Amino acid sequence: MTTTTTTTTTTTTNAKATAPAPSTEAATGITTVVNPVLRVAPASPAAAAAHFGASLAFHTDVSDVAAALATDGDPGFVVLDCRSTESWDQGHVPGAIHLPTDLIPEQAEGLLDKAVPVVTYCWSPGCNGAIRAALALAELGFQVKEMLGGFEYWVREGFEFETWEGRERRAPDPSTVPVGAADCGC
């Protein structure tokens, strides 16, 4: 006798209900239908809390960096742009320190204070340069976080930036920030 267990998961798009194809576990003879999100079960709440807590220790985002830099006084960290000189000249976060990743081992200790956390950024979410820079700094004993979104999202969210010609600001991209609100509320 074959036992069938069905977990029904339906996605509605344009008024059409769809379900993923069933997967069969040959050893048990049980056929289940599981959506791609739950194909791997979520972590336990304790494991999720540990993971997301650790993630916040390693990452920040452009909105939080901009808010911290906009306050009067010392934000308690420095921002480091790890891109090339050509990229830096094209645009960078105001007040950032320019130190290309390849020069970190030779120059970081002369430019940065190990008592002050460093927030690294590169071009965009599609670039891992900020991660490489953060690794190089951490290996030298610096406290470091990566700014998620990089320079691309700094500009897309409408924050002022500097170029070799002066300061600029572009209109916020409504797909990255709420229109008419001070922040996204998250």
C-alpha positions as CSV (number, residue, x, y, z in Angstrom):
1,M,0.0,0.0,0.0
2,T,1.3,3.4,-0.9
3,T,0.7,6.3,1.4
4,T,0.4,9.7,-0.1
5,T,1.0,12.9,1.9
6,T,0.3,16.2,0.2
7,T,1.4,19.6,1.4
8,T,-0.6,22.0,-0.7
9,T,1.1,25.2,-1.6
10,T,-0.4,27.4,-4.1
11,T,0.8,30.6,-5.6
12,T,-1.7,33.0,-7.2
13,T,-0.5,35.1,-10.0
14,N,-2.9,37.0,-12.3
15,A,-5.8,34.9,-10.9
16,K,-4.2,31.6,-11.9
17,A,-3.4,29.1,-9.3
18,T,-0.2,27.1,-9.8
19,A,1.5,24.4,-7.8
20,P,5.0,23.0,-8.2
21,A,5.4,19.5,-9.6
22,P,5.4,16.8,-6.9
23,S,8.6,15.3,-5.7
24,T,8.7,11.6,-4.9
25,E,10.7,10.0,-2.2
26,A,11.3,6.5,-3.6
27,A,12.4,5.0,-0.3
28,T,9.2,5.8,1.6
29,G,6.7,5.8,-1.3
30,I,5.5,9.2,-0.1
31,T,4.7,11.8,-2.6
32,T,4.9,15.4,-1.4
33,V,4.3,18.7,-3.0
34,V,6.6,21.4,-1.5
35,N,7.1,24.9,-2.9
36,P,10.7,26.1,-3.6
37,V,10.7,28.4,-0.5
38,L,10.0,25.6,1.9
39,R,12.0,22.8,0.1
40,V,14.6,23.5,2.8
41,A,12.9,24.1,6.1
42,P,13.5,27.4,7.9
43,A,16.1,27.4,10.6
44,S,15.0,27.2,14.2
45,P,14.2,30.5,15.8
46,A,17.4,30.3,17.9
47,A,19.6,29.5,14.8
48,A,17.9,32.3,12.9
49,A,18.5,34.8,15.7
50,A,22.2,33.9,15.8
51,H,22.5,34.2,12.1
52,F,20.7,37.5,11.7
53,G,22.4,38.9,14.7
54,A,25.8,38.0,13.3
55,S,24.7,39.5,9.9
56,L,24.0,42.8,11.5
57,A,27.5,42.7,13.1
58,F,29.0,42.4,9.7
59,H,26.7,44.6,7.5
60,T,25.1,48.0,7.5
61,D,23.2,49.7,4.7
62,V,23.4,53.0,2.9
63,S,20.5,54.5,4.7
64,D,21.9,53.8,8.1
65,V,25.3,55.1,7.1
66,A,23.8,58.3,5.7
67,A,21.6,58.9,8.8
68,A,24.7,58.4,11.1
69,L,26.8,60.8,9.0
70,A,24.0,63.4,8.9
71,T,24.0,63.8,12.7
72,D,26.0,66.4,14.4
73,G,29.3,65.1,15.8
74,D,31.3,62.0,15.3
75,P,29.3,59.0,14.0
76,G,31.8,56.6,15.6
77,F,33.1,55.1,12.4
78,V,34.9,56.0,9.2
79,V,33.7,55.1,5.7
80,L,36.3,53.6,3.3
81,D,35.9,53.5,-0.5
82,C,38.0,50.6,-1.7
83,R,37.6,51.3,-5.4
84,S,40.0,52.5,-8.0
85,T,41.0,56.2,-8.3
86,E,39.0,56.4,-11.6
87,S,35.9,55.1,-9.7
88,W,36.5,57.4,-6.7
89,D,36.7,60.4,-9.1
90,Q,33.5,59.4,-10.7
91,G,31.7,59.7,-7.4
92,H,32.1,58.8,-3.7
93,V,30.5,59.2,-0.3
94,P,31.3,62.6,1.1
95,G,33.9,62.3,3.8
96,A,35.0,58.8,2.9
97,I,38.6,57.7,2.9
98,H,39.9,56.4,-0.4
99,L,42.0,53.3,-0.1
100,P,41.9,50.7,-2.9
101,T,41.8,47.2,-1.6
102,D,45.2,46.3,-3.0
103,L,46.8,49.1,-1.0
104,I,45.2,48.1,2.4
105,P,48.0,45.9,3.6
106,E,50.6,48.7,3.0
107,Q,48.6,51.8,3.9
108,A,45.7,51.0,6.3
109,E,47.6,51.4,9.5
110,G,48.9,54.8,8.5
111,L,45.4,56.1,7.5
112,L,43.1,54.4,10.0
113,D,42.8,54.1,13.7
114,K,42.2,50.5,14.9
115,A,40.0,51.9,17.7
116,V,37.5,53.3,15.2
117,P,35.3,50.9,13.2
118,V,35.5,51.0,9.4
119,V,32.6,50.7,7.0
120,T,33.7,49.6,3.6
121,Y,32.0,50.0,0.3
122,C,32.6,49.4,-3.4
123,W,30.4,49.8,-6.5
124,S,27.2,47.8,-5.9
125,P,25.5,44.7,-4.6
126,G,27.0,42.9,-7.6
127,C,30.6,43.6,-6.5
128,N,32.4,41.9,-3.7
129,G,35.2,44.5,-3.5
130,A,33.9,45.8,-0.1
131,I,34.0,42.2,1.3
132,R,37.6,41.8,0.1
133,A,38.5,45.1,1.7
134,A,36.7,44.2,4.9
135,L,38.6,40.9,5.0
136,A,42.0,42.7,4.4
137,L,41.2,45.2,7.2
138,A,40.0,42.5,9.6
139,E,43.2,40.5,9.0
140,L,45.1,43.6,10.1
141,G,43.1,43.9,13.3
142,F,40.5,46.5,12.3
143,Q,36.8,46.4,13.3
144,V,34.9,46.4,10.1
145,K,31.4,46.3,8.5
146,E,30.4,46.2,4.8
147,M,27.9,48.8,3.5
148,L,25.4,46.8,1.6
149,G,24.4,48.4,-1.7
150,G,27.6,50.2,-2.2
151,F,28.0,53.4,-4.1
152,E,25.2,52.4,-6.5
153,Y,22.6,52.4,-3.8
154,W,24.0,55.5,-2.2
155,V,23.2,57.3,-5.4
156,R,20.0,55.5,-6.1
157,E,18.6,56.4,-2.7
158,G,19.3,60.1,-3.4
159,F,22.2,60.8,-1.1
160,E,24.7,63.5,-2.0
161,F,28.0,62.4,-3.4
162,E,31.2,64.0,-4.4
163,T,33.0,63.8,-7.8
164,W,36.2,65.3,-9.0
165,E,34.0,68.2,-10.2
166,G,32.1,68.8,-7.0
167,R,29.0,67.6,-5.1
168,E,26.0,66.1,-6.8
169,R,22.7,64.6,-5.8
170,R,20.2,62.7,-8.0
171,A,16.5,62.1,-7.4
172,P,15.8,59.0,-5.4
173,D,14.9,55.9,-7.4
174,P,11.3,55.0,-6.2
175,S,12.2,51.3,-6.5
176,T,14.7,51.7,-3.7
177,V,13.2,54.3,-1.3
178,P,9.6,55.2,-0.3
179,V,8.2,58.2,-2.1
180,G,7.2,61.0,0.3
181,A,8.4,59.3,3.5
182,A,11.4,60.0,5.7
183,D,12.4,56.4,5.7
184,C,11.2,52.9,4.9
185,G,10.2,52.1,8.4
186,C,12.3,49.0,8.6
